[in-house]
Amino acid sequence: AARNLLVLHQDELRQRNLLAYSRSLGELNRFTALWPGRLPSDNPSTYQQVVVQASRVRLALSPYL
């Protein structure tokens, strides 16, 4: 949902801060890649990986807060 909102409002967000938009989109893409499908993969992401990536997403989005 967060990634969809970022893409939906990309024109406005890119105008406000292009670097923050690029970083945010990249971090959100990496976050969603932790769950490649509806079912768990053979090598699921660890809790630590999820928490670390979530922190990176929050940091990347911080210029918009």
CHARMM internal coordinates of N, CA and C (Angstrom, degrees):
IC EDIT
DIST 1 N 1 CA 1.4443
DIST 1 CA 1 C 1.5336
ANGL 1 N 1 CA 1 C 110.28
DIST 1 C 2 N 1.3132
ANGL 1 CA 1 C 2 N 116.70
DIHE 1 N 1 CA 1 C 2 N -41.99
DIST 2 N 2 CA 1.4671
ANGL 1 C 2 N 2 CA 119.80
DIHE 1 CA 1 C 2 N 2 CA -179.27
DIST 2 CA 2 C 1.5283
ANGL 2 N 2 CA 2 C 110.53
DIHE 1 C 2 N 2 CA 2 C -64.58
DIST 2 C 3 N 1.3167
ANGL 2 CA 2 C 3 N 116.22
DIHE 2 N 2 CA 2 C 3 N -41.27
DIST 3 N 3 CA 1.4622
ANGL 2 C 3 N 3 CA 119.97
DIHE 2 CA 2 C 3 N 3 CA 178.88
DIST 3 CA 3 C 1.5292
ANGL 3 N 3 CA 3 C 110.50
DIHE 2 C 3 N 3 CA 3 C -64.55
DIST 3 C 4 N 1.3160
ANGL 3 CA 3 C 4 N 116.66
DIHE 3 N 3 CA 3 C 4 N -42.13
DIST 4 N 4 CA 1.4582
ANGL 3 C 4 N 4 CA 120.53
DIHE 3 CA 3 C 4 N 4 CA 179.12
DIST 4 CA 4 C 1.5286
ANGL 4 N 4 CA 4 C 111.43
DIHE 3 C 4 N 4 CA 4 C -60.99
DIST 4 C 5 N 1.3306
ANGL 4 CA 4 C 5 N 117.21
DIHE 4 N 4 CA 4 C 5 N -41.18
DIST 5 N 5 CA 1.4716
ANGL 4 C 5 N 5 CA 120.69
DIHE 4 CA 4 C 5 N 5 CA 177.52
DIST 5 CA 5 C 1.5276
ANGL 5 N 5 CA 5 C 111.13
DIHE 4 C 5 N 5 CA 5 C -65.53
DIST 5 C 6 N 1.3061
ANGL 5 CA 5 C 6 N 115.93
DIHE 5 N 5 CA 5 C 6 N -38.91
DIST 6 N 6 CA 1.4599
ANGL 5 C 6 N 6 CA 119.89
DIHE 5 CA 5 C 6 N 6 CA 179.07
DIST 6 CA 6 C 1.5256
ANGL 6 N 6 CA 6 C 110.10
DIHE 5 C 6 N 6 CA 6 C -62.29
DIST 6 C 7 N 1.3116
ANGL 6 CA 6 C 7 N 116.67
DIHE 6 N 6 CA 6 C 7 N -43.85
DIST 7 N 7 CA 1.4682
ANGL 6 C 7 N 7 CA 120.76
DIHE 6 CA 6 C 7 N 7 CA 179.63
DIST 7 CA 7 C 1.5297
ANGL 7 N 7 CA 7 C 110.60
DIHE 6 C 7 N 7 CA 7 C -69.90
DIST 7 C 8 N 1.3119
ANGL 7 CA 7 C 8 N 117.40
DIHE 7 N 7 CA 7 C 8 N -39.97
DIST 8 N 8 CA 1.4627
ANGL 7 C 8 N 8 CA 121.68
DIHE 7 CA 7 C 8 N 8 CA -179.45
DIST 8 CA 8 C 1.5277
ANGL 8 N 8 CA 8 C 111.87
DIHE 7 C 8 N 8 CA 8 C -60.37
DIST 8 C 9 N 1.3195
ANGL 8 CA 8 C 9 N 116.70
DIHE 8 N 8 CA 8 C 9 N -38.31
DIST 9 N 9 CA 1.4656
ANGL 8 C 9 N 9 CA 121.89
DIHE 8 CA 8 C 9 N 9 CA -177.57
DIST 9 CA 9 C 1.5277
ANGL 9 N 9 CA 9 C 112.35
DIHE 8 C 9 N 9 CA 9 C -105.87
DIST 9 C 10 N 1.3147
ANGL 9 CA 9 C 10 N 116.04
DIHE 9 N 9 CA 9 C 10 N 26.51
DIST 10 N 10 CA 1.4621
ANGL 9 C 10 N 10 CA 119.69
DIHE 9 CA 9 C 10 N 10 CA -173.65
DIST 10 CA 10 C 1.5293
ANGL 10 N 10 CA 10 C 114.01
DIHE 9 C 10 N 10 CA 10 C -59.97
DIST 10 C 11 N 1.3025
ANGL 10 CA 10 C 11 N 118.33
DIHE 10 N 10 CA 10 C 11 N -38.18
DIST 11 N 11 CA 1.4679
ANGL 10 C 11 N 11 CA 119.46
DIHE 10 CA 10 C 11 N 11 CA -178.49
DIST 11 CA 11 C 1.5303
ANGL 11 N 11 CA 11 C 111.48
DIHE 10 C 11 N 11 CA 11 C -61.02
DIST 11 C 12 N 1.3198
ANGL 11 CA 11 C 12 N 115.92
DIHE 11 N 11 CA 11 C 12 N -48.50
DIST 12 N 12 CA 1.4674
ANGL 11 C 12 N 12 CA 120.42
DIHE 11 CA 11 C 12 N 12 CA -179.98
DIST 12 CA 12 C 1.5293
ANGL 12 N 12 CA 12 C 111.61
DIHE 11 C 12 N 12 CA 12 C -64.86
DIST 12 C 13 N 1.3279
ANGL 12 CA 12 C 13 N 116.41
DIHE 12 N 12 CA 12 C 13 N -44.88
DIST 13 N 13 CA 1.4604
ANGL 12 C 13 N 13 CA 120.47
DIHE 12 CA 12 C 13 N 13 CA -177.12
DIST 13 CA 13 C 1.5272
ANGL 13 N 13 CA 13 C 111.88
DIHE 12 C 13 N 13 CA 13 C -68.52
DIST 13 C 14 N 1.3216
ANGL 13 CA 13 C 14 N 117.14
DIHE 13 N 13 CA 13 C 14 N -37.73
DIST 14 N 14 CA 1.4656
ANGL 13 C 14 N 14 CA 120.50
DIHE 13 CA 13 C 14 N 14 CA 178.07
DIST 14 CA 14 C 1.5220
ANGL 14 N 14 CA 14 C 110.57
DIHE 13 C 14 N 14 CA 14 C -66.41
DIST 14 C 15 N 1.3308
ANGL 14 CA 14 C 15 N 116.72
DIHE 14 N 14 CA 14 C 15 N -35.55
DIST 15 N 15 CA 1.4635
ANGL 14 C 15 N 15 CA 120.11
DIHE 14 CA 14 C 15 N 15 CA 176.78
DIST 15 CA 15 C 1.5212
ANGL 15 N 15 CA 15 C 111.13
DIHE 14 C 15 N 15 CA 15 C -64.98
DIST 15 C 16 N 1.3095
ANGL 15 CA 15 C 16 N 115.88
DIHE 15 N 15 CA 15 C 16 N -40.20
DIST 16 N 16 CA 1.4751
ANGL 15 C 16 N 16 CA 119.86
DIHE 15 CA 15 C 16 N 16 CA -178.64
DIST 16 CA 16 C 1.5148
ANGL 16 N 16 CA 16 C 111.79
DIHE 15 C 16 N 16 CA 16 C -68.48
DIST 16 C 17 N 1.3559
ANGL 16 CA 16 C 17 N 116.56
DIHE 16 N 16 CA 16 C 17 N -41.64
DIST 17 N 17 CA 1.4634
ANGL 16 C 17 N 17 CA 119.81
DIHE 16 CA 16 C 17 N 17 CA -176.43
DIST 17 CA 17 C 1.5275
ANGL 17 N 17 CA 17 C 108.57
DIHE 16 C 17 N 17 CA 17 C -165.84
DIST 17 C 18 N 1.3134
ANGL 17 CA 17 C 18 N 116.40
DIHE 17 N 17 CA 17 C 18 N 96.31
DIST 18 N 18 CA 1.4621
ANGL 17 C 18 N 18 CA 121.42
DIHE 17 CA 17 C 18 N 18 CA -176.21
DIST 18 CA 18 C 1.5266
ANGL 18 N 18 CA 18 C 112.27
DIHE 17 C 18 N 18 CA 18 C -63.81
DIST 18 C 19 N 1.3178
ANGL 18 CA 18 C 19 N 116.92
DIHE 18 N 18 CA 18 C 19 N -42.75
DIST 19 N 19 CA 1.4653
ANGL 18 C 19 N 19 CA 120.29
DIHE 18 CA 18 C 19 N 19 CA -179.68
DIST 19 CA 19 C 1.5311
ANGL 19 N 19 CA 19 C 110.95
DIHE 18 C 19 N 19 CA 19 C -63.21
DIST 19 C 20 N 1.3202
ANGL 19 CA 19 C 20 N 117.20
DIHE 19 N 19 CA 19 C 20 N -44.07
DIST 20 N 20 CA 1.4717
ANGL 19 C 20 N 20 CA 120.87
DIHE 19 CA 19 C 20 N 20 CA 179.00
DIST 20 CA 20 C 1.5202
ANGL 20 N 20 CA 20 C 110.36
DIHE 19 C 20 N 20 CA 20 C -63.56
DIST 20 C 21 N 1.3320
ANGL 20 CA 20 C 21 N 117.14
DIHE 20 N 20 CA 20 C 21 N -39.05
DIST 21 N 21 CA 1.4684
ANGL 20 C 21 N 21 CA 119.62
DIHE 20 CA 20 C 21 N 21 CA 178.90
DIST 21 CA 21 C 1.5265
ANGL 21 N 21 CA 21 C 110.73
DIHE 20 C 21 N 21 CA 21 C -62.91
DIST 21 C 22 N 1.3146
ANGL 21 CA 21 C 22 N 117.05
DIHE 21 N 21 CA 21 C 22 N -46.63
DIST 22 N 22 CA 1.4674
ANGL 21 C 22 N 22 CA 121.08
DIHE 21 CA 21 C 22 N 22 CA -179.47
DIST 22 CA 22 C 1.5252
ANGL 22 N 22 CA 22 C 111.31
DIHE 21 C 22 N 22 CA 22 C -61.81
DIST 22 C 23 N 1.3187
ANGL 22 CA 22 C 23 N 116.28
DIHE 22 N 22 CA 22 C 23 N -44.47
DIST 23 N 23 CA 1.4649
ANGL 22 C 23 N 23 CA 120.16
DIHE 22 CA 22 C 23 N 23 CA 178.91
DIST 23 CA 23 C 1.5263
ANGL 23 N 23 CA 23 C 111.10
DIHE 22 C 23 N 23 CA 23 C -64.36
DIST 23 C 24 N 1.3163
ANGL 23 CA 23 C 24 N 116.20
DIHE 23 N 23 CA 23 C 24 N -43.33
DIST 24 N 24 CA 1.4680
ANGL 23 C 24 N 24 CA 120.81
DIHE 23 CA 23 C 24 N 24 CA -178.71
DIST 24 CA 24 C 1.5191
ANGL 24 N 24 CA 24 C 111.18
DIHE 23 C 24 N 24 CA 24 C -62.56
DIST 24 C 25 N 1.3130
ANGL 24 CA 24 C 25 N 116.39
DIHE 24 N 24 CA 24 C 25 N -45.33
DIST 25 N 25 CA 1.4605
ANGL 24 C 25 N 25 CA 119.94
DIHE 24 CA 24 C 25 N 25 CA 179.84
DIST 25 CA 25 C 1.5260
ANGL 25 N 25 CA 25 C 110.95
DIHE 24 C 25 N 25 CA 25 C -63.71
DIST 25 C 26 N 1.3170
ANGL 25 CA 25 C 26 N 117.16
DIHE 25 N 25 CA 25 C 26 N -42.12
DIST 26 N 26 CA 1.4625
ANGL 25 C 26 N 26 CA 120.79
DIHE 25 CA 25 C 26 N 26 CA 178.12
DIST 26 CA 26 C 1.5200
ANGL 26 N 26 CA 26 C 112.34
DIHE 25 C 26 N 26 CA 26 C -62.46
DIST 26 C 27 N 1.3259
ANGL 26 CA 26 C 27 N 116.83
DIHE 26 N 26 CA 26 C 27 N -45.21
DIST 27 N 27 CA 1.4656
ANGL 26 C 27 N 27 CA 120.26
DIHE 26 CA 26 C 27 N 27 CA -179.72
DIST 27 CA 27 C 1.5264
ANGL 27 N 27 CA 27 C 110.97
DIHE 26 C 27 N 27 CA 27 C -67.29
DIST 27 C 28 N 1.3327
ANGL 27 CA 27 C 28 N 117.46
DIHE 27 N 27 CA 27 C 28 N -38.18
DIST 28 N 28 CA 1.4652
ANGL 27 C 28 N 28 CA 119.49
DIHE 27 CA 27 C 28 N 28 CA 177.37
DIST 28 CA 28 C 1.5288
ANGL 28 N 28 CA 28 C 111.30
DIHE 27 C 28 N 28 CA 28 C -67.18
DIST 28 C 29 N 1.3191
ANGL 28 CA 28 C 29 N 117.00
DIHE 28 N 28 CA 28 C 29 N -36.36
DIST 29 N 29 CA 1.4695
ANGL 28 C 29 N 29 CA 119.55
DIHE 28 CA 28 C 29 N 29 CA 176.02
DIST 29 CA 29 C 1.5267
ANGL 29 N 29 CA 29 C 111.06
DIHE 28 C 29 N 29 CA 29 C -64.09
DIST 29 C 30 N 1.3189
ANGL 29 CA 29 C 30 N 116.71
DIHE 29 N 29 CA 29 C 30 N -41.43
DIST 30 N 30 CA 1.4720
ANGL 29 C 30 N 30 CA 119.88
DIHE 29 CA 29 C 30 N 30 CA 177.26
DIST 30 CA 30 C 1.5264
ANGL 30 N 30 CA 30 C 110.78
DIHE 29 C 30 N 30 CA 30 C -66.05
DIST 30 C 31 N 1.3308
ANGL 30 CA 30 C 31 N 116.49
DIHE 30 N 30 CA 30 C 31 N -36.53
DIST 31 N 31 CA 1.4621
ANGL 30 C 31 N 31 CA 120.18
DIHE 30 CA 30 C 31 N 31 CA 178.46
DIST 31 CA 31 C 1.5320
ANGL 31 N 31 CA 31 C 110.97
DIHE 30 C 31 N 31 CA 31 C -63.63
DIST 31 C 32 N 1.3295
ANGL 31 CA 31 C 32 N 116.54
DIHE 31 N 31 CA 31 C 32 N -48.08
DIST 32 N 32 CA 1.4693
ANGL 31 C 32 N 32 CA 119.32
DIHE 31 CA 31 C 32 N 32 CA -179.02
DIST 32 CA 32 C 1.5239
ANGL 32 N 32 CA 32 C 111.67
DIHE 31 C 32 N 32 CA 32 C -68.38
DIST 32 C 33 N 1.3227
ANGL 32 CA 32 C 33 N 117.81
DIHE 32 N 32 CA 32 C 33 N -24.72
DIST 33 N 33 CA 1.4689
ANGL 32 C 33 N 33 CA 120.69
DIHE 32 CA 32 C 33 N 33 CA 177.47
DIST 33 CA 33 C 1.5286
ANGL 33 N 33 CA 33 C 112.04
DIHE 32 C 33 N 33 CA 33 C -68.81
DIST 33 C 34 N 1.3272
ANGL 33 CA 33 C 34 N 117.06
DIHE 33 N 33 CA 33 C 34 N -15.63
DIST 34 N 34 CA 1.4641
ANGL 33 C 34 N 34 CA 119.58
DIHE 33 CA 33 C 34 N 34 CA 177.39
DIST 34 CA 34 C 1.5271
ANGL 34 N 34 CA 34 C 111.18
DIHE 33 C 34 N 34 CA 34 C -67.08
DIST 34 C 35 N 1.3236
ANGL 34 CA 34 C 35 N 117.06
DIHE 34 N 34 CA 34 C 35 N -21.96
DIST 35 N 35 CA 1.4683
ANGL 34 C 35 N 35 CA 122.82
DIHE 34 CA 34 C 35 N 35 CA 175.83
DIST 35 CA 35 C 1.5224
ANGL 35 N 35 CA 35 C 107.83
DIHE 34 C 35 N 35 CA 35 C -121.25
DIST 35 C 36 N 1.3233
ANGL 35 CA 35 C 36 N 118.31
DIHE 35 N 35 CA 35 C 36 N 88.05
DIST 36 N 36 CA 1.4689
ANGL 35 C 36 N 36 CA 120.53
DIHE 35 CA 35 C 36 N 36 CA -173.59
DIST 36 CA 36 C 1.5263
ANGL 36 N 36 CA 36 C 114.80
DIHE 35 C 36 N 36 CA 36 C -70.38
DIST 36 C 37 N 1.3180
ANGL 36 CA 36 C 37 N 118.45
DIHE 36 N 36 CA 36 C 37 N -15.95
DIST 37 N 37 CA 1.4570
ANGL 36 C 37 N 37 CA 120.17
DIHE 36 CA 36 C 37 N 37 CA -179.22
DIST 37 CA 37 C 1.5146
ANGL 37 N 37 CA 37 C 111.74
DIHE 36 C 37 N 37 CA 37 C -158.60
DIST 37 C 38 N 1.3196
ANGL 37 CA 37 C 38 N 114.19
DIHE 37 N 37 CA 37 C 38 N -170.56
DIST 38 N 38 CA 1.4662
ANGL 37 C 38 N 38 CA 118.88
DIHE 37 CA 37 C 38 N 38 CA -178.24
DIST 38 CA 38 C 1.5281
ANGL 38 N 38 CA 38 C 112.07
DIHE 37 C 38 N 38 CA 38 C -75.18
DIST 38 C 39 N 1.3088
ANGL 38 CA 38 C 39 N 116.53
DIHE 38 N 38 CA 38 C 39 N -27.81
DIST 39 N 39 CA 1.4622
ANGL 38 C 39 N 39 CA 121.12
DIHE 38 CA 38 C 39 N 39 CA -179.39
DIST 39 CA 39 C 1.5177
ANGL 39 N 39 CA 39 C 110.09
DIHE 38 C 39 N 39 CA 39 C -104.71
DIST 39 C 40 N 1.3260
ANGL 39 CA 39 C 40 N 116.89
DIHE 39 N 39 CA 39 C 40 N 152.04
DIST 40 N 40 CA 1.4649
ANGL 39 C 40 N 40 CA 119.00
DIHE 39 CA 39 C 40 N 40 CA 178.20
DIST 40 CA 40 C 1.5303
ANGL 40 N 40 CA 40 C 110.69
DIHE 39 C 40 N 40 CA 40 C -61.93
DIST 40 C 41 N 1.3067
ANGL 40 CA 40 C 41 N 115.48
DIHE 40 N 40 CA 40 C 41 N 142.14
DIST 41 N 41 CA 1.4579
ANGL 40 C 41 N 41 CA 119.67
DIHE 40 CA 40 C 41 N 41 CA 177.87
DIST 41 CA 41 C 1.5204
ANGL 41 N 41 CA 41 C 109.71
DIHE 40 C 41 N 41 CA 41 C -80.31
DIST 41 C 42 N 1.3082
ANGL 41 CA 41 C 42 N 116.07
DIHE 41 N 41 CA 41 C 42 N 174.15
DIST 42 N 42 CA 1.4651
ANGL 41 C 42 N 42 CA 120.55
DIHE 41 CA 41 C 42 N 42 CA 177.78
DIST 42 CA 42 C 1.5261
ANGL 42 N 42 CA 42 C 111.40
DIHE 41 C 42 N 42 CA 42 C -66.72
DIST 42 C 43 N 1.3162
ANGL 42 CA 42 C 43 N 115.97
DIHE 42 N 42 CA 42 C 43 N -25.24
DIST 43 N 43 CA 1.4584
ANGL 42 C 43 N 43 CA 121.56
DIHE 42 CA 42 C 43 N 43 CA -179.97
DIST 43 CA 43 C 1.5317
ANGL 43 N 43 CA 43 C 108.75
DIHE 42 C 43 N 43 CA 43 C -126.69
DIST 43 C 44 N 1.3443
ANGL 43 CA 43 C 44 N 117.86
DIHE 43 N 43 CA 43 C 44 N 75.47
DIST 44 N 44 CA 1.4701
ANGL 43 C 44 N 44 CA 120.01
DIHE 43 CA 43 C 44 N 44 CA -175.03
DIST 44 CA 44 C 1.5261
ANGL 44 N 44 CA 44 C 112.63
DIHE 43 C 44 N 44 CA 44 C -67.28
DIST 44 C 45 N 1.3094
ANGL 44 CA 44 C 45 N 115.29
DIHE 44 N 44 CA 44 C 45 N 154.31
DIST 45 N 45 CA 1.4624
ANGL 44 C 45 N 45 CA 121.33
DIHE 44 CA 44 C 45 N 45 CA 177.17
DIST 45 CA 45 C 1.5186
ANGL 45 N 45 CA 45 C 109.39
DIHE 44 C 45 N 45 CA 45 C -66.29
DIST 45 C 46 N 1.3005
ANGL 45 CA 45 C 46 N 115.14
DIHE 45 N 45 CA 45 C 46 N 146.77
DIST 46 N 46 CA 1.4598
ANGL 45 C 46 N 46 CA 119.66
DIHE 45 CA 45 C 46 N 46 CA 178.00
DIST 46 CA 46 C 1.5245
ANGL 46 N 46 CA 46 C 109.99
DIHE 45 C 46 N 46 CA 46 C -82.41
DIST 46 C 47 N 1.3074
ANGL 46 CA 46 C 47 N 115.27
DIHE 46 N 46 CA 46 C 47 N 162.19
DIST 47 N 47 CA 1.4677
ANGL 46 C 47 N 47 CA 120.99
DIHE 46 CA 46 C 47 N 47 CA 176.32
DIST 47 CA 47 C 1.5267
ANGL 47 N 47 CA 47 C 109.62
DIHE 46 C 47 N 47 CA 47 C -57.86
DIST 47 C 48 N 1.3129
ANGL 47 CA 47 C 48 N 116.47
DIHE 47 N 47 CA 47 C 48 N -41.68
DIST 48 N 48 CA 1.4611
ANGL 47 C 48 N 48 CA 120.88
DIHE 47 CA 47 C 48 N 48 CA -179.61
DIST 48 CA 48 C 1.5251
ANGL 48 N 48 CA 48 C 111.10
DIHE 47 C 48 N 48 CA 48 C -61.17
DIST 48 C 49 N 1.3277
ANGL 48 CA 48 C 49 N 117.97
DIHE 48 N 48 CA 48 C 49 N -42.53
DIST 49 N 49 CA 1.4635
ANGL 48 C 49 N 49 CA 120.82
DIHE 48 CA 48 C 49 N 49 CA 178.51
DIST 49 CA 49 C 1.5349
ANGL 49 N 49 CA 49 C 111.28
DIHE 48 C 49 N 49 CA 49 C -61.68
DIST 49 C 50 N 1.3136
ANGL 49 CA 49 C 50 N 115.97
DIHE 49 N 49 CA 49 C 50 N -40.56
DIST 50 N 50 CA 1.4666
ANGL 49 C 50 N 50 CA 120.60
DIHE 49 CA 49 C 50 N 50 CA -179.67
DIST 50 CA 50 C 1.5240
ANGL 50 N 50 CA 50 C 110.56
DIHE 49 C 50 N 50 CA 50 C -65.62
DIST 50 C 51 N 1.3182
ANGL 50 CA 50 C 51 N 117.10
DIHE 50 N 50 CA 50 C 51 N -46.44
DIST 51 N 51 CA 1.4691
ANGL 50 C 51 N 51 CA 121.33
DIHE 50 CA 50 C 51 N 51 CA -179.03
DIST 51 CA 51 C 1.5270
ANGL 51 N 51 CA 51 C 110.67
DIHE 50 C 51 N 51 CA 51 C -64.28
DIST 51 C 52 N 1.3196
ANGL 51 CA 51 C 52 N 117.48
DIHE 51 N 51 CA 51 C 52 N -42.97
DIST 52 N 52 CA 1.4603
ANGL 51 C 52 N 52 CA 121.04
DIHE 51 CA 51 C 52 N 52 CA 179.63
DIST 52 CA 52 C 1.5259
ANGL 52 N 52 CA 52 C 110.54
DIHE 51 C 52 N 52 CA 52 C -62.14
DIST 52 C 53 N 1.3258
ANGL 52 CA 52 C 53 N 116.43
DIHE 52 N 52 CA 52 C 53 N -45.91
DIST 53 N 53 CA 1.4578
ANGL 52 C 53 N 53 CA 118.94
DIHE 52 CA 52 C 53 N 53 CA -178.61
DIST 53 CA 53 C 1.5294
ANGL 53 N 53 CA 53 C 111.48
DIHE 52 C 53 N 53 CA 53 C -68.39
DIST 53 C 54 N 1.3091
ANGL 53 CA 53 C 54 N 117.69
DIHE 53 N 53 CA 53 C 54 N -36.14
DIST 54 N 54 CA 1.4610
ANGL 53 C 54 N 54 CA 120.52
DIHE 53 CA 53 C 54 N 54 CA 176.63
DIST 54 CA 54 C 1.5323
ANGL 54 N 54 CA 54 C 110.29
DIHE 53 C 54 N 54 CA 54 C -61.74
DIST 54 C 55 N 1.3112
ANGL 54 CA 54 C 55 N 117.02
DIHE 54 N 54 CA 54 C 55 N -38.41
DIST 55 N 55 CA 1.4672
ANGL 54 C 55 N 55 CA 121.04
DIHE 54 CA 54 C 55 N 55 CA 177.25
DIST 55 CA 55 C 1.5241
ANGL 55 N 55 CA 55 C 110.77
DIHE 54 C 55 N 55 CA 55 C -65.29
DIST 55 C 56 N 1.3171
ANGL 55 CA 55 C 56 N 116.44
DIHE 55 N 55 CA 55 C 56 N -39.14
DIST 56 N 56 CA 1.4662
ANGL 55 C 56 N 56 CA 120.30
DIHE 55 CA 55 C 56 N 56 CA 177.97
DIST 56 CA 56 C 1.5257
ANGL 56 N 56 CA 56 C 111.16
DIHE 55 C 56 N 56 CA 56 C -64.50
DIST 56 C 57 N 1.3124
ANGL 56 CA 56 C 57 N 116.53
DIHE 56 N 56 CA 56 C 57 N -38.42
DIST 57 N 57 CA 1.4617
ANGL 56 C 57 N 57 CA 120.82
DIHE 56 CA 56 C 57 N 57 CA 177.55
DIST 57 CA 57 C 1.5242
ANGL 57 N 57 CA 57 C 109.74
DIHE 56 C 57 N 57 CA 57 C -63.48
DIST 57 C 58 N 1.3231
ANGL 57 CA 57 C 58 N 117.37
DIHE 57 N 57 CA 57 C 58 N -48.27
DIST 58 N 58 CA 1.4638
ANGL 57 C 58 N 58 CA 120.88
DIHE 57 CA 57 C 58 N 58 CA 179.51
DIST 58 CA 58 C 1.5332
ANGL 58 N 58 CA 58 C 111.34
DIHE 57 C 58 N 58 CA 58 C -59.34
DIST 58 C 59 N 1.3018
ANGL 58 CA 58 C 59 N 116.80
DIHE 58 N 58 CA 58 C 59 N -42.31
DIST 59 N 59 CA 1.4587
ANGL 58 C 59 N 59 CA 120.62
DIHE 58 CA 58 C 59 N 59 CA 178.80
DIST 59 CA 59 C 1.5320
ANGL 59 N 59 CA 59 C 110.78
DIHE 58 C 59 N 59 CA 59 C -64.12
DIST 59 C 60 N 1.3101
ANGL 59 CA 59 C 60 N 117.68
DIHE 59 N 59 CA 59 C 60 N -43.07
DIST 60 N 60 CA 1.4649
ANGL 59 C 60 N 60 CA 120.99
DIHE 59 CA 59 C 60 N 60 CA 179.48
DIST 60 CA 60 C 1.5258
ANGL 60 N 60 CA 60 C 111.99
DIHE 59 C 60 N 60 CA 60 C -64.59
DIST 60 C 61 N 1.3383
ANGL 60 CA 60 C 61 N 117.09
DIHE 60 N 60 CA 60 C 61 N -34.57
DIST 61 N 61 CA 1.4567
ANGL 60 C 61 N 61 CA 120.99
DIHE 60 CA 60 C 61 N 61 CA -179.78
DIST 61 CA 61 C 1.5301
ANGL 61 N 61 CA 61 C 113.26
DIHE 60 C 61 N 61 CA 61 C -82.35
DIST 61 C 62 N 1.2986
ANGL 61 CA 61 C 62 N 118.33
DIHE 61 N 61 CA 61 C 62 N -10.52
DIST 62 N 62 CA 1.4695
ANGL 61 C 62 N 62 CA 121.82
DIHE 61 CA 61 C 62 N 62 CA -173.86
DIST 62 CA 62 C 1.5297
ANGL 62 N 62 CA 62 C 114.79
DIHE 61 C 62 N 62 CA 62 C -57.21
DIST 62 C 63 N 1.3258
ANGL 62 CA 62 C 63 N 121.55
DIHE 62 N 62 CA 62 C 63 N -31.74
DIST 63 N 63 CA 1.4709
ANGL 62 C 63 N 63 CA 118.64
DIHE 62 CA 62 C 63 N 63 CA 177.04
DIST 63 CA 63 C 1.5245
ANGL 63 N 63 CA 63 C 113.58
DIHE 62 C 63 N 63 CA 63 C -62.42
DIST 63 C 64 N 1.3106
ANGL 63 CA 63 C 64 N 117.83
DIHE 63 N 63 CA 63 C 64 N -19.65
DIST 64 N 64 CA 1.4634
ANGL 63 C 64 N 64 CA 121.71
DIHE 63 CA 63 C 64 N 64 CA -179.14
DIST 64 CA 64 C 1.5253
ANGL 64 N 64 CA 64 C 113.02
DIHE 63 C 64 N 64 CA 64 C -92.26
DIST 64 C 65 N 1.3023
ANGL 64 CA 64 C 65 N 117.64
DIHE 64 N 64 CA 64 C 65 N -3.85
DIST 65 N 65 CA 1.4670
ANGL 64 C 65 N 65 CA 120.00
DIHE 64 CA 64 C 65 N 65 CA -178.04
DIST 65 CA 65 C 1.5111
ANGL 65 N 65 CA 65 C 111.43
DIHE 64 C 65 N 65 CA 65 C -88.64
END
COOR INIT
IC SEED 1 N 1 CA 1 C
IC BUILD
